[in-house]
Amino acid sequence: MTAIESPCIMLCSVDDTTGYCFGCGRTRAEIGAWLGMSPETRRAVMATLPARLQTIERKPRRETRRSRIARENASN
């Protein structure tokens, strides 16, 4: 049986509404327990991740000062 790799994509930030990581979809508890989980438990968590990631609200990146100035200059 092969090892289950971590779903981590190094985008570690947790959505306050759902409690799921924006990058992988796991909860903080699952992230912390991952190395100690059995392969069966890891598979069960992995099976839930695509649906979880669909529930996370994807917010656009905040506007930077540079892009705001460029937008304001373009509208003048």
Secondary structure, DSSP 8 states (H G I E B T S, - for coil): ---------S---B-TTT--BTTT---HHHHHHGGGS-HHHHHHHHHHHHHHHHHS--------HHHHHHHHHHH-
